[in-house]
Amino acid sequence: MATEAYLAVGTIKAWEALRVLSRDTCRPFSRTRSGLVLGEGAAIFVLEERARAVARGAPMYAELRGFGMSADAADILSPDVDGASRAMRAALKDARANIEDIDYVNAHGTGTPLNDRTETMALRNVFGAHAEHLAVSSNKGVLAHGLGAAGALEAVATALTLRDQIAPPTANFEEPDPECNLDVVPNVARRMTIRAAISNSFAFGGLNAVLMFGRA
């Protein structure tokens, strides 16, 4: 379970002081992006061994197959390509998966100039030529940044993406950015075959966590 409810004048002013808030709205991966938008929310997961879930006829949304993390102790506002890459590779290794097994990435995608560029570099670093075949989108254009709840909220979205076989769009996308040269599913959801997916969560200071999910 993860929850976050912190929207108040004091916290908003603190985030304004970091100069990372958008002037209007969150536009992940768009050239016109100007920062993140703060949000609140909560998510709860029920994890169960597959055999037990099948035995009791439980509905299954997705299968959690792997987890990876890194702590690179980088600059608090400037994400590190290597740290994000190591977390993704660790999740794939934990799941005993190949890069070609992944069809979709639920990106951290904050809409800040630095994060989206760095995440693009990390994805290309890990997936190489296969990055051209990935659908990559960020939920933060819709959900905003839930801070402590963001990873769980986006993991839920990733599980539903696998269940429904629909890649959610990157909302509010306006113009392509040459430095974010990925298929970011701009503005319109896409029905496609999704065998497996990863969900990226990259926090301040290089605390990176990646989950890999497969179809249930």
Secondary structure as GFF3:
##gff-version 3
##sequence-region A 1 216
A	DSSP	beta_strand	2	4	.	.	.	ID=ss1
A	DSSP	alpha_helix	9	17	.	.	.	ID=ss2
A	DSSP	beta_strand	41	43	.	.	.	ID=ss3
A	DSSP	alpha_helix	50	55	.	.	.	ID=ss4
A	DSSP	beta_strand	63	71	.	.	.	ID=ss5
A	DSSP	alpha_helix	81	94	.	.	.	ID=ss6
A	DSSP	three_ten_helix	99	101	.	.	.	ID=ss7
A	DSSP	beta_strand	104	106	.	.	.	ID=ss8
A	DSSP	alpha_helix	113	127	.	.	.	ID=ss9
A	DSSP	three_ten_helix	128	133	.	.	.	ID=ss10
A	DSSP	beta_strand	135	137	.	.	.	ID=ss11
A	DSSP	alpha_helix	140	143	.	.	.	ID=ss12
A	DSSP	three_ten_helix	147	149	.	.	.	ID=ss13
A	DSSP	alpha_helix	150	164	.	.	.	ID=ss14
A	DSSP	beta_strand	166	167	.	.	.	ID=ss15
A	DSSP	three_ten_helix	178	180	.	.	.	ID=ss16
A	DSSP	beta_strand	190	191	.	.	.	ID=ss17
A	DSSP	beta_strand	196	203	.	.	.	ID=ss18
A	DSSP	three_ten_helix	204	206	.	.	.	ID=ss19
A	DSSP	beta_strand	207	214	.	.	.	ID=ss20
###
